[in-house]
Structures are given as C-alpha cells and as structure tokens.
Amino acid sequence: MRISKALKLALNILLHSRLRSWLTIVGIVIGVAAVVSIISIGEGLKQNVESRLGGLGADIITVSPGGGRAAAGFRGFDFGGEGGASSSAKNLTKKDILVLQNIPGVAFVEGTVNGRGDVYYLGQKATLQITGVDQAVYPYVTTSTLESGRFFNPSDYNVVIIGYNLAHTTFKEVLSINKDITIEGKSFKIIGVLTQSEGGNGIIMPVQAARDTIPDIGINNYDSIIVKVADVNQVDQILAEADSKLTLARHVQNKKDYRISSAASVQASISSITDTLTLFLGGIAAVSLLVGAVGIANTMFTSVLEKTKEIGIMKAIGAKNSDIMLIFLLNSGLVGLVGGIIGILLGVGISKLLPLIGIRFLFPGGGGGGFTTAIPPSLLISALVLSLMIGTIAGTIPAYNASKLKPVDALRYE
C-alpha cells in the first residue's frame, strides 16, 4: 500500500472520530503549550541576565575588600545603591593598583571609593550615594552611557556626573548639565547625565574631590579596584594571574582578605543556574505530555476495536499486516502532530502575553520592557518533533495489535 493511500485512510479515521480525537489532542496541546511557554520564560530570563551582565563589560575584572566570593558591582560601585562599600574593611590600597598595572594584558586600572553625602539644590536636601573615580581612567573603563554632557577630563576636580533618576526625579526641578549643586558645603558643576537605562540616584566625581568632600570615605584606601583587560579572550588568564599576585603582595596565602571576579565568570554561573531551572520546569511541564500519550494510546485501542470489521475487510482483499500497522501509526502520529501544532501556537501566544500580564508581578520593575520571553526556532521544531514522536510511539502497540488480527475473526467481530 502506498504511503499516500495509508495517510488518506488514517486521516479519514481521525476525522470520523472527532470528539474522541479532539479530546485526545487537547492533552497534547496542553503539554506542548506548557513546555513551550515555560522554556521561553527560561530563555528570556537567561537572555535578560546575559544582556545586563554583558552591559557590565566582559573585559572587566573587579577586586573588592573582604574574603570569599566577589559581591561588589562589576564597575566597582553600586551606582545609585543604598549602601557604600561591599565590606566594612576598606583594605585596598595604591599598592594593589600598582601590582595590577604591572600584569601583562591589563589596559587600565582604576580605584574607586564610595560614601554618602548631603546634596543641596535650590533649598532642597537629599542624602545620596557618592562614588569617587579616577577621572583620567574612568572614561576608558566605564560601561555607562551619557544622555547629555561629557565624561571627565584628567584635570577635572569640582565637577560631577549624575544618574538619570537624580537628574529627573529627586528634586522638584530637573538637573541638567552646567547647573551647580552643593555637596557637603562645596559647589560642584554637573558635566554629564547618564542615560535612563543606567537609572541611578547617585553622583560620580573625581576620586580626590570625593576624598576631600565626603567624611566617611577616608584618604588612602579604596572600596574597589576595576581592571580593564586589553583582550577579552584573556580575561580568565589575567584574573588568575591577578589573584595570584595579589595573594603574594598582600601576604594572605592562608586566608584571602579580598574578592576578585569578572562579569564573564558570573554570567557563566548564572546561565548555568537558569539552564538547570528551565530544564527542571520543562520536565515538570512534560509530565502532561505523558498524560497525553496515555490518552492517545487509549484512543487508538478504542479506534482499533471500532474498526475491527474494516480491518478484516481490508485483509480479506489483500492488505498486509504492515499496511494495517502503517495506517494506525499514521493516525496516532497525526493526532500528535495536530496537537503539537496547536500547542505550539498556544505556547507562543502565552509566552508573548506573559511579559504584559503575569511577569510584571514576578519581576517588579521589569514589566513587559525589562523582561521578555524568548522563543528560539529550535524550541518550536523540537516541540513539533516531540509531539509527533509521542503520538507515533503511543500508537505503536494498538497499531501492532490491529495488524495481527486474523481476517476471519475480524469479520466476525460485532
């Protein structure tokens, strides 16, 4: 029997058992839709994290005070955050910067300091995060972008760059470049405003100005050191060498009193976590596909019973066992295929709606803009192939039983 003829007969069986077939298809639809939507959420989360970490600079290494894993921001400060240094012990010094500068492959090294200060503008007061940076190095190290103005020049002193939120929401009047603000009794001119994507309710100024202005910053130590690598492909190698040289220079072989990490290494760790979480949730959703497979098998057994007499007639006029088996395998495969197509369409629809409705409650501030789902073509192809395979495998035993029916017994069946 030709494939086209077998497919036509299989489609006929599907169309003439509509209610039962569609109830079976619903099981596959739910399973495929759940898998597609959940994996799309995981992929979206992964891409979102990677884009955020990617913005921190894949060629950046951060050194911060305290033992254990690095927890400070990769740019060396938590711009607009509520806290100061990541550790109460500010034990990074100029000596550490010199050690790092002497490592081959290092392009720039910048020491940063953090503190909080009272900021005044037109009679209004706000206590804000202040970050001091090396103004000669900062333009080459930072991954931030400006909405307006410029970055620092090496000779700058009483000038500041402010975050977007500070410029637009902190005070009643919008702050813009060339306006003056007072910080701890000293006047500073605004030369730059960061873009909205940077957010931020803090202030960046030259490190010496920060030391001279903010009481709790101190005069010698740094809260973090930022290392920019010349070749991004050498980040891991330079990180290992920097760690080794800092350990020797600081005489802390037994217990490190600093933390060192790169955005790339953290990105890899988080990607691994999101992959595992997505796989776990996808596995849970796939259980419904197992239920759908049981439904297909049940429908096929029933279909074989209903078509027993027809099977006897086909065998009586010359149909082979392989022909009968092919018809019922194609029938079960069609059930899986139709369920897979509808399930994919439903899953894609759900994944598109999630950023607009449910995700904003799971990811505050993300809404539909900060977080999106992602649907790679490979996911859709895999889901379709999986649903087709489930349908075909679930129908194998019923199809085999149908092919083994004896013509005489089948014709007698009532």
Contacts in CASP RR format, 6 or more apart in sequence:
PFRMAT RR
TARGET T0000
AUTHOR 0000-0000-0000
METHOD contacts of the structure
MODEL  1
MRISKALKLALNILLHSRLRSWLTIVGIVIGVAAVVSIISIGEGLKQNVE
SRLGGLGADIITVSPGGGRAAAGFRGFDFGGEGGASSSAKNLTKKDILVL
QNIPGVAFVEGTVNGRGDVYYLGQKATLQITGVDQAVYPYVTTSTLESGR
FFNPSDYNVVIIGYNLAHTTFKEVLSINKDITIEGKSFKIIGVLTQSEGG
NGIIMPVQAARDTIPDIGINNYDSIIVKVADVNQVDQILAEADSKLTLAR
HVQNKKDYRISSAASVQASISSITDTLTLFLGGIAAVSLLVGAVGIANTM
FTSVLEKTKEIGIMKAIGAKNSDIMLIFLLNSGLVGLVGGIIGILLGVGI
SKLLPLIGIRFLFPGGGGGGFTTAIPPSLLISALVLSLMIGTIAGTIPAY
NASKLKPVDALRYE
1 319 0 8 1.000
1 320 0 8 1.000
1 323 0 8 1.000
1 326 0 8 1.000
1 327 0 8 1.000
3 326 0 8 1.000
6 323 0 8 1.000
6 326 0 8 1.000
6 327 0 8 1.000
6 330 0 8 1.000
7 330 0 8 1.000
9 327 0 8 1.000
10 327 0 8 1.000
10 328 0 8 1.000
10 330 0 8 1.000
10 331 0 8 1.000
10 334 0 8 1.000
11 331 0 8 1.000
11 334 0 8 1.000
13 303 0 8 1.000
13 307 0 8 1.000
13 327 0 8 1.000
13 328 0 8 1.000
13 331 0 8 1.000
14 21 0 8 1.000
14 331 0 8 1.000
14 334 0 8 1.000
14 335 0 8 1.000
14 338 0 8 1.000
17 299 0 8 1.000
17 303 0 8 1.000
17 306 0 8 1.000
20 299 0 8 1.000
20 302 0 8 1.000
20 303 0 8 1.000
21 299 0 8 1.000
21 335 0 8 1.000
24 292 0 8 1.000
24 295 0 8 1.000
24 296 0 8 1.000
24 298 0 8 1.000
24 299 0 8 1.000
24 335 0 8 1.000
25 335 0 8 1.000
25 336 0 8 1.000
25 338 0 8 1.000
25 339 0 8 1.000
25 342 0 8 1.000
27 288 0 8 1.000
27 291 0 8 1.000
27 292 0 8 1.000
27 295 0 8 1.000
27 339 0 8 1.000
28 289 0 8 1.000
28 292 0 8 1.000
28 296 0 8 1.000
28 335 0 8 1.000
28 336 0 8 1.000
28 338 0 8 1.000
28 339 0 8 1.000
28 340 0 8 1.000
28 343 0 8 1.000
28 387 0 8 1.000
28 390 0 8 1.000
28 391 0 8 1.000
29 339 0 8 1.000
29 340 0 8 1.000
29 342 0 8 1.000
29 343 0 8 1.000
29 346 0 8 1.000
30 288 0 8 1.000
30 343 0 8 1.000
31 285 0 8 1.000
31 286 0 8 1.000
31 288 0 8 1.000
31 289 0 8 1.000
31 292 0 8 1.000
31 343 0 8 1.000
32 289 0 8 1.000
32 339 0 8 1.000
32 340 0 8 1.000
32 342 0 8 1.000
32 343 0 8 1.000
32 344 0 8 1.000
32 346 0 8 1.000
32 347 0 8 1.000
32 383 0 8 1.000
32 386 0 8 1.000
32 387 0 8 1.000
33 343 0 8 1.000
33 344 0 8 1.000
33 346 0 8 1.000
33 347 0 8 1.000
33 350 0 8 1.000
34 282 0 8 1.000
34 285 0 8 1.000
34 288 0 8 1.000
34 347 0 8 1.000
35 282 0 8 1.000
35 283 0 8 1.000
35 285 0 8 1.000
35 286 0 8 1.000
35 289 0 8 1.000
35 383 0 8 1.000
35 386 0 8 1.000
36 343 0 8 1.000
36 344 0 8 1.000
36 346 0 8 1.000
36 347 0 8 1.000
36 348 0 8 1.000
36 350 0 8 1.000
36 351 0 8 1.000
36 375 0 8 1.000
36 379 0 8 1.000
36 380 0 8 1.000
36 383 0 8 1.000
37 347 0 8 1.000
37 349 0 8 1.000
37 350 0 8 1.000
37 351 0 8 1.000
37 354 0 8 1.000
37 373 0 8 1.000
38 278 0 8 1.000
38 281 0 8 1.000
38 282 0 8 1.000
38 284 0 8 1.000
38 285 0 8 1.000
39 278 0 8 1.000
39 281 0 8 1.000
39 282 0 8 1.000
39 379 0 8 1.000
40 347 0 8 1.000
40 348 0 8 1.000
40 351 0 8 1.000
40 373 0 8 1.000
40 374 0 8 1.000
40 375 0 8 1.000
40 379 0 8 1.000
41 278 0 8 1.000
41 281 0 8 1.000
41 351 0 8 1.000
41 354 0 8 1.000
41 359 0 8 1.000
41 373 0 8 1.000
42 274 0 8 1.000
42 277 0 8 1.000
42 278 0 8 1.000
42 281 0 8 1.000
42 373 0 8 1.000
42 374 0 8 1.000
43 278 0 8 1.000
43 373 0 8 1.000
43 374 0 8 1.000
43 375 0 8 1.000
43 376 0 8 1.000
43 379 0 8 1.000
44 371 0 8 1.000
44 372 0 8 1.000
44 373 0 8 1.000
44 374 0 8 1.000
45 274 0 8 1.000
45 278 0 8 1.000
45 371 0 8 1.000
46 271 0 8 1.000
46 274 0 8 1.000
46 275 0 8 1.000
46 278 0 8 1.000
46 374 0 8 1.000
47 372 0 8 1.000
47 374 0 8 1.000
48 370 0 8 1.000
48 371 0 8 1.000
48 372 0 8 1.000
49 267 0 8 1.000
49 270 0 8 1.000
49 271 0 8 1.000
49 274 0 8 1.000
50 267 0 8 1.000
50 271 0 8 1.000
53 74 0 8 1.000
53 263 0 8 1.000
53 266 0 8 1.000
53 267 0 8 1.000
53 270 0 8 1.000
54 263 0 8 1.000
54 267 0 8 1.000
55 143 0 8 1.000
55 263 0 8 1.000
56 73 0 8 1.000
56 74 0 8 1.000
56 75 0 8 1.000
56 143 0 8 1.000
56 263 0 8 1.000
57 74 0 8 1.000
57 143 0 8 1.000
57 263 0 8 1.000
58 232 0 8 1.000
58 235 0 8 1.000
58 262 0 8 1.000
58 263 0 8 1.000
58 264 0 8 1.000
58 267 0 8 1.000
59 228 0 8 1.000
59 229 0 8 1.000
59 230 0 8 1.000
59 231 0 8 1.000
59 232 0 8 1.000
59 235 0 8 1.000
60 74 0 8 1.000
60 75 0 8 1.000
60 141 0 8 1.000
60 143 0 8 1.000
60 226 0 8 1.000
60 227 0 8 1.000
60 228 0 8 1.000
60 229 0 8 1.000
60 262 0 8 1.000
60 263 0 8 1.000
61 226 0 8 1.000
61 227 0 8 1.000
61 228 0 8 1.000
61 229 0 8 1.000
61 235 0 8 1.000
61 238 0 8 1.000
61 239 0 8 1.000
61 242 0 8 1.000
61 260 0 8 1.000
61 261 0 8 1.000
61 262 0 8 1.000
62 70 0 8 1.000
62 72 0 8 1.000
62 73 0 8 1.000
62 74 0 8 1.000
62 75 0 8 1.000
62 76 0 8 1.000
62 224 0 8 1.000
62 225 0 8 1.000
62 226 0 8 1.000
62 227 0 8 1.000
62 260 0 8 1.000
62 261 0 8 1.000
62 262 0 8 1.000
63 70 0 8 1.000
63 92 0 8 1.000
63 96 0 8 1.000
63 100 0 8 1.000
63 224 0 8 1.000
63 225 0 8 1.000
63 226 0 8 1.000
63 227 0 8 1.000
63 242 0 8 1.000
63 246 0 8 1.000
63 258 0 8 1.000
63 259 0 8 1.000
63 260 0 8 1.000
64 70 0 8 1.000
64 71 0 8 1.000
64 72 0 8 1.000
64 73 0 8 1.000
64 76 0 8 1.000
64 85 0 8 1.000
64 86 0 8 1.000
64 87 0 8 1.000
64 92 0 8 1.000
64 223 0 8 1.000
64 224 0 8 1.000
64 225 0 8 1.000
64 258 0 8 1.000
64 259 0 8 1.000
64 260 0 8 1.000
65 85 0 8 1.000
65 86 0 8 1.000
65 87 0 8 1.000
65 89 0 8 1.000
65 90 0 8 1.000
65 91 0 8 1.000
65 92 0 8 1.000
65 223 0 8 1.000
65 224 0 8 1.000
65 257 0 8 1.000
65 258 0 8 1.000
65 259 0 8 1.000
66 86 0 8 1.000
66 87 0 8 1.000
66 89 0 8 1.000
66 91 0 8 1.000
66 256 0 8 1.000
66 257 0 8 1.000
66 258 0 8 1.000
66 259 0 8 1.000
67 87 0 8 1.000
67 255 0 8 1.000
67 256 0 8 1.000
67 257 0 8 1.000
67 258 0 8 1.000
67 259 0 8 1.000
68 256 0 8 1.000
68 259 0 8 1.000
69 259 0 8 1.000
69 261 0 8 1.000
70 259 0 8 1.000
70 260 0 8 1.000
70 261 0 8 1.000
71 86 0 8 1.000
71 259 0 8 1.000
72 78 0 8 1.000
72 85 0 8 1.000
72 86 0 8 1.000
72 223 0 8 1.000
72 224 0 8 1.000
72 259 0 8 1.000
73 86 0 8 1.000
73 224 0 8 1.000
74 261 0 8 1.000
74 262 0 8 1.000
74 263 0 8 1.000
74 266 0 8 1.000
75 141 0 8 1.000
75 142 0 8 1.000
75 143 0 8 1.000
75 144 0 8 1.000
75 226 0 8 1.000
76 112 0 8 1.000
76 223 0 8 1.000
76 224 0 8 1.000
76 225 0 8 1.000
76 226 0 8 1.000
77 112 0 8 1.000
77 114 0 8 1.000
77 131 0 8 1.000
77 132 0 8 1.000
77 133 0 8 1.000
77 223 0 8 1.000
77 224 0 8 1.000
78 84 0 8 1.000
78 86 0 8 1.000
78 114 0 8 1.000
78 129 0 8 1.000
79 129 0 8 1.000
79 131 0 8 1.000
79 144 0 8 1.000
79 163 0 8 1.000
79 194 0 8 1.000
79 198 0 8 1.000
79 199 0 8 1.000
79 200 0 8 1.000
79 202 0 8 1.000
79 204 0 8 1.000
80 128 0 8 1.000
80 129 0 8 1.000
80 163 0 8 1.000
80 165 0 8 1.000
80 199 0 8 1.000
80 200 0 8 1.000
80 201 0 8 1.000
80 202 0 8 1.000
81 129 0 8 1.000
81 200 0 8 1.000
81 201 0 8 1.000
81 202 0 8 1.000
82 129 0 8 1.000
83 114 0 8 1.000
83 116 0 8 1.000
83 129 0 8 1.000
84 114 0 8 1.000
84 115 0 8 1.000
84 116 0 8 1.000
84 129 0 8 1.000
84 223 0 8 1.000
85 114 0 8 1.000
85 115 0 8 1.000
85 223 0 8 1.000
85 224 0 8 1.000
86 223 0 8 1.000
86 224 0 8 1.000
86 259 0 8 1.000
89 257 0 8 1.000
90 218 0 8 1.000
90 221 0 8 1.000
90 222 0 8 1.000
90 223 0 8 1.000
91 221 0 8 1.000
91 257 0 8 1.000
91 258 0 8 1.000
92 111 0 8 1.000
92 221 0 8 1.000
92 222 0 8 1.000
92 223 0 8 1.000
92 224 0 8 1.000
92 225 0 8 1.000
92 258 0 8 1.000
93 220 0 8 1.000
93 221 0 8 1.000
93 222 0 8 1.000
94 220 0 8 1.000
95 249 0 8 1.000
96 222 0 8 1.000
96 225 0 8 1.000
96 246 0 8 1.000
96 249 0 8 1.000
96 250 0 8 1.000
96 258 0 8 1.000
97 109 0 8 1.000
97 111 0 8 1.000
97 222 0 8 1.000
97 225 0 8 1.000
99 245 0 8 1.000
99 246 0 8 1.000
99 249 0 8 1.000
100 106 0 8 1.000
100 109 0 8 1.000
100 225 0 8 1.000
100 227 0 8 1.000
100 242 0 8 1.000
100 245 0 8 1.000
100 246 0 8 1.000
101 109 0 8 1.000
102 245 0 8 1.000
103 238 0 8 1.000
103 241 0 8 1.000
103 242 0 8 1.000
103 245 0 8 1.000
105 229 0 8 1.000
105 230 0 8 1.000
105 231 0 8 1.000
105 234 0 8 1.000
105 238 0 8 1.000
106 227 0 8 1.000
106 228 0 8 1.000
106 229 0 8 1.000
106 230 0 8 1.000
106 238 0 8 1.000
106 242 0 8 1.000
107 140 0 8 1.000
107 228 0 8 1.000
107 229 0 8 1.000
107 230 0 8 1.000
108 137 0 8 1.000
108 140 0 8 1.000
108 141 0 8 1.000
108 226 0 8 1.000
108 227 0 8 1.000
108 228 0 8 1.000
109 137 0 8 1.000
109 225 0 8 1.000
109 226 0 8 1.000
109 227 0 8 1.000
109 228 0 8 1.000
110 133 0 8 1.000
110 134 0 8 1.000
110 137 0 8 1.000
110 138 0 8 1.000
110 141 0 8 1.000
110 225 0 8 1.000
110 226 0 8 1.000
110 228 0 8 1.000
111 133 0 8 1.000
111 134 0 8 1.000
111 207 0 8 1.000
111 222 0 8 1.000
111 224 0 8 1.000
111 225 0 8 1.000
111 226 0 8 1.000
112 131 0 8 1.000
112 132 0 8 1.000
112 133 0 8 1.000
112 134 0 8 1.000
112 207 0 8 1.000
112 222 0 8 1.000
112 223 0 8 1.000
112 224 0 8 1.000
112 225 0 8 1.000
112 226 0 8 1.000
113 131 0 8 1.000
113 132 0 8 1.000
113 207 0 8 1.000
113 210 0 8 1.000
113 211 0 8 1.000
113 217 0 8 1.000
113 218 0 8 1.000
113 221 0 8 1.000
113 222 0 8 1.000
113 223 0 8 1.000
114 129 0 8 1.000
114 130 0 8 1.000
114 131 0 8 1.000
114 132 0 8 1.000
114 217 0 8 1.000
114 223 0 8 1.000
114 224 0 8 1.000
115 129 0 8 1.000
115 130 0 8 1.000
115 131 0 8 1.000
115 210 0 8 1.000
115 214 0 8 1.000
115 216 0 8 1.000
115 217 0 8 1.000
116 127 0 8 1.000
116 128 0 8 1.000
116 129 0 8 1.000
116 130 0 8 1.000
116 214 0 8 1.000
116 216 0 8 1.000
117 127 0 8 1.000
117 128 0 8 1.000
117 130 0 8 1.000
117 183 0 8 1.000
117 184 0 8 1.000
117 214 0 8 1.000
118 125 0 8 1.000
118 126 0 8 1.000
118 127 0 8 1.000
118 183 0 8 1.000
118 184 0 8 1.000
119 125 0 8 1.000
119 126 0 8 1.000
119 127 0 8 1.000
119 128 0 8 1.000
119 181 0 8 1.000
119 182 0 8 1.000
119 183 0 8 1.000
119 203 0 8 1.000
120 181 0 8 1.000
120 182 0 8 1.000
120 183 0 8 1.000
120 185 0 8 1.000
121 171 0 8 1.000
121 173 0 8 1.000
121 175 0 8 1.000
121 179 0 8 1.000
121 181 0 8 1.000
121 182 0 8 1.000
122 171 0 8 1.000
122 172 0 8 1.000
122 173 0 8 1.000
124 171 0 8 1.000
124 172 0 8 1.000
126 170 0 8 1.000
126 171 0 8 1.000
128 166 0 8 1.000
128 170 0 8 1.000
128 201 0 8 1.000
128 202 0 8 1.000
128 203 0 8 1.000
129 201 0 8 1.000
129 202 0 8 1.000
129 203 0 8 1.000
130 183 0 8 1.000
130 202 0 8 1.000
130 203 0 8 1.000
130 205 0 8 1.000
130 210 0 8 1.000
130 213 0 8 1.000
130 214 0 8 1.000
130 217 0 8 1.000
131 202 0 8 1.000
131 203 0 8 1.000
131 204 0 8 1.000
131 205 0 8 1.000
131 210 0 8 1.000
132 204 0 8 1.000
132 205 0 8 1.000
132 206 0 8 1.000
132 207 0 8 1.000
132 209 0 8 1.000
132 210 0 8 1.000
132 217 0 8 1.000
133 142 0 8 1.000
133 152 0 8 1.000
133 204 0 8 1.000
133 205 0 8 1.000
133 206 0 8 1.000
133 207 0 8 1.000
134 206 0 8 1.000
134 207 0 8 1.000
135 152 0 8 1.000
135 153 0 8 1.000
135 154 0 8 1.000
135 156 0 8 1.000
135 206 0 8 1.000
135 207 0 8 1.000
136 152 0 8 1.000
136 154 0 8 1.000
138 151 0 8 1.000
138 152 0 8 1.000
138 204 0 8 1.000
139 151 0 8 1.000
139 152 0 8 1.000
140 228 0 8 1.000
141 226 0 8 1.000
141 228 0 8 1.000
142 151 0 8 1.000
144 194 0 8 1.000
144 195 0 8 1.000
144 198 0 8 1.000
145 194 0 8 1.000
145 195 0 8 1.000
145 197 0 8 1.000
145 198 0 8 1.000
146 161 0 8 1.000
146 192 0 8 1.000
146 193 0 8 1.000
146 194 0 8 1.000
146 195 0 8 1.000
147 164 0 8 1.000
147 167 0 8 1.000
147 192 0 8 1.000
147 193 0 8 1.000
147 194 0 8 1.000
147 195 0 8 1.000
147 196 0 8 1.000
148 176 0 8 1.000
148 177 0 8 1.000
148 192 0 8 1.000
148 193 0 8 1.000
149 177 0 8 1.000
149 191 0 8 1.000
149 192 0 8 1.000
149 193 0 8 1.000
150 191 0 8 1.000
150 192 0 8 1.000
151 161 0 8 1.000
151 192 0 8 1.000
152 159 0 8 1.000
152 161 0 8 1.000
152 191 0 8 1.000
152 206 0 8 1.000
156 191 0 8 1.000
156 206 0 8 1.000
157 206 0 8 1.000
157 208 0 8 1.000
157 209 0 8 1.000
158 186 0 8 1.000
158 187 0 8 1.000
158 188 0 8 1.000
158 189 0 8 1.000
158 209 0 8 1.000
159 188 0 8 1.000
159 189 0 8 1.000
159 190 0 8 1.000
159 191 0 8 1.000
159 205 0 8 1.000
159 206 0 8 1.000
160 181 0 8 1.000
160 183 0 8 1.000
160 188 0 8 1.000
160 189 0 8 1.000
160 190 0 8 1.000
160 191 0 8 1.000
160 192 0 8 1.000
160 203 0 8 1.000
160 204 0 8 1.000
160 205 0 8 1.000
161 190 0 8 1.000
161 191 0 8 1.000
161 192 0 8 1.000
161 193 0 8 1.000
161 194 0 8 1.000
161 203 0 8 1.000
161 204 0 8 1.000
161 205 0 8 1.000
162 175 0 8 1.000
162 190 0 8 1.000
162 192 0 8 1.000
162 193 0 8 1.000
162 194 0 8 1.000
162 202 0 8 1.000
162 203 0 8 1.000
162 204 0 8 1.000
163 193 0 8 1.000
163 194 0 8 1.000
163 198 0 8 1.000
163 199 0 8 1.000
163 200 0 8 1.000
163 201 0 8 1.000
163 202 0 8 1.000
163 203 0 8 1.000
164 193 0 8 1.000
164 194 0 8 1.000
164 195 0 8 1.000
164 196 0 8 1.000
164 198 0 8 1.000
164 199 0 8 1.000
164 200 0 8 1.000
165 199 0 8 1.000
165 200 0 8 1.000
165 201 0 8 1.000
165 202 0 8 1.000
166 175 0 8 1.000
166 200 0 8 1.000
166 201 0 8 1.000
166 202 0 8 1.000
166 203 0 8 1.000
167 174 0 8 1.000
167 175 0 8 1.000
167 176 0 8 1.000
167 190 0 8 1.000
167 193 0 8 1.000
168 174 0 8 1.000
168 175 0 8 1.000
169 201 0 8 1.000
170 201 0 8 1.000
175 181 0 8 1.000
175 190 0 8 1.000
175 193 0 8 1.000
176 190 0 8 1.000
176 193 0 8 1.000
177 190 0 8 1.000
177 191 0 8 1.000
177 192 0 8 1.000
177 193 0 8 1.000
178 189 0 8 1.000
178 190 0 8 1.000
178 191 0 8 1.000
179 189 0 8 1.000
179 190 0 8 1.000
180 187 0 8 1.000
180 188 0 8 1.000
180 189 0 8 1.000
180 190 0 8 1.000
181 187 0 8 1.000
181 188 0 8 1.000
181 190 0 8 1.000
182 188 0 8 1.000
183 203 0 8 1.000
183 205 0 8 1.000
183 213 0 8 1.000
183 214 0 8 1.000
184 213 0 8 1.000
184 214 0 8 1.000
184 215 0 8 1.000
186 213 0 8 1.000
188 205 0 8 1.000
188 209 0 8 1.000
194 200 0 8 1.000
205 213 0 8 1.000
210 217 0 8 1.000
211 217 0 8 1.000
211 218 0 8 1.000
211 219 0 8 1.000
227 238 0 8 1.000
227 242 0 8 1.000
229 235 0 8 1.000
229 238 0 8 1.000
232 264 0 8 1.000
235 262 0 8 1.000
235 264 0 8 1.000
236 262 0 8 1.000
236 264 0 8 1.000
236 265 0 8 1.000
239 260 0 8 1.000
239 261 0 8 1.000
239 262 0 8 1.000
239 265 0 8 1.000
242 260 0 8 1.000
243 260 0 8 1.000
246 258 0 8 1.000
246 260 0 8 1.000
247 253 0 8 1.000
247 256 0 8 1.000
250 257 0 8 1.000
250 258 0 8 1.000
252 258 0 8 1.000
289 386 0 8 1.000
289 387 0 8 1.000
289 390 0 8 1.000
292 390 0 8 1.000
292 394 0 8 1.000
293 390 0 8 1.000
293 391 0 8 1.000
293 393 0 8 1.000
293 394 0 8 1.000
294 394 0 8 1.000
295 394 0 8 1.000
296 332 0 8 1.000
296 335 0 8 1.000
296 336 0 8 1.000
296 390 0 8 1.000
296 391 0 8 1.000
296 394 0 8 1.000
296 395 0 8 1.000
297 394 0 8 1.000
297 395 0 8 1.000
297 397 0 8 1.000
297 398 0 8 1.000
299 335 0 8 1.000
300 328 0 8 1.000
300 331 0 8 1.000
300 332 0 8 1.000
300 394 0 8 1.000
300 395 0 8 1.000
300 398 0 8 1.000
300 399 0 8 1.000
301 398 0 8 1.000
301 401 0 8 1.000
303 328 0 8 1.000
303 331 0 8 1.000
303 398 0 8 1.000
304 311 0 8 1.000
304 328 0 8 1.000
304 398 0 8 1.000
304 399 0 8 1.000
304 401 0 8 1.000
304 402 0 8 1.000
307 402 0 8 1.000
308 405 0 8 1.000
308 410 0 8 1.000
308 413 0 8 1.000
309 410 0 8 1.000
309 411 0 8 1.000
309 413 0 8 1.000
311 324 0 8 1.000
311 402 0 8 1.000
311 405 0 8 1.000
311 410 0 8 1.000
312 405 0 8 1.000
312 407 0 8 1.000
312 410 0 8 1.000
312 411 0 8 1.000
313 410 0 8 1.000
313 411 0 8 1.000
314 323 0 8 1.000
314 324 0 8 1.000
315 324 0 8 1.000
315 405 0 8 1.000
315 406 0 8 1.000
315 407 0 8 1.000
315 410 0 8 1.000
316 407 0 8 1.000
316 411 0 8 1.000
321 403 0 8 1.000
321 404 0 8 1.000
322 403 0 8 1.000
324 399 0 8 1.000
324 402 0 8 1.000
324 403 0 8 1.000
324 405 0 8 1.000
325 399 0 8 1.000
325 400 0 8 1.000
325 402 0 8 1.000
325 403 0 8 1.000
326 399 0 8 1.000
327 399 0 8 1.000
328 395 0 8 1.000
328 398 0 8 1.000
328 399 0 8 1.000
328 402 0 8 1.000
328 403 0 8 1.000
329 392 0 8 1.000
329 395 0 8 1.000
329 396 0 8 1.000
329 399 0 8 1.000
331 399 0 8 1.000
332 391 0 8 1.000
332 392 0 8 1.000
332 394 0 8 1.000
332 395 0 8 1.000
332 396 0 8 1.000
332 398 0 8 1.000
332 399 0 8 1.000
333 388 0 8 1.000
333 391 0 8 1.000
333 392 0 8 1.000
333 395 0 8 1.000
335 391 0 8 1.000
336 387 0 8 1.000
336 388 0 8 1.000
336 390 0 8 1.000
336 391 0 8 1.000
336 392 0 8 1.000
337 384 0 8 1.000
337 387 0 8 1.000
337 388 0 8 1.000
337 391 0 8 1.000
339 387 0 8 1.000
340 383 0 8 1.000
340 384 0 8 1.000
340 387 0 8 1.000
340 388 0 8 1.000
341 384 0 8 1.000
343 383 0 8 1.000
343 387 0 8 1.000
344 380 0 8 1.000
344 383 0 8 1.000
344 384 0 8 1.000
348 375 0 8 1.000
348 380 0 8 1.000
351 373 0 8 1.000
351 375 0 8 1.000
352 373 0 8 1.000
354 373 0 8 1.000
355 367 0 8 1.000
355 368 0 8 1.000
355 369 0 8 1.000
355 371 0 8 1.000
355 372 0 8 1.000
355 373 0 8 1.000
356 367 0 8 1.000
356 368 0 8 1.000
359 366 0 8 1.000
359 367 0 8 1.000
359 368 0 8 1.000
359 371 0 8 1.000
359 373 0 8 1.000
360 366 0 8 1.000
360 367 0 8 1.000
360 368 0 8 1.000
363 370 0 8 1.000
363 371 0 8 1.000
END
